[in-house]
Amino acid sequence: MKLSKEETKKIAELARLELTEQELETYGGQLSAVLDYMEELNEVDVAGIMPTAQVSGLENAMREDVVESWPEDEVEVGLRQAPDNEGRFIKVKRIL
């Protein structure tokens, strides 16, 4: 599936990427190759095969959250090293 330059530009725009003309050529060709491979995979007969997300048998290893108190002198050292704090809290920039 060969993508046109306009399609590649639109995909780059949706991904909020600013690409040069050379990058549009390069990445457009690479994306086209990936889509071609996906088309090949669509032709594989998977009837009767159970869907799976992973095959290693690993499961999430969860543990209970445990609050551990720090020695007061270590807390004070950490607060002094922070660029900005308010009381006993380190102030950071808001993440949107």
Secondary structure by P-SEA (a helix, b strand, c coil): ccccaaaaaaaaaaacccccaaaaaaaaaaaaaaaaaaaaaaacccccbbbbccccccccccccbbbbbccaaaaaaaaaacccccccbbbbcccc
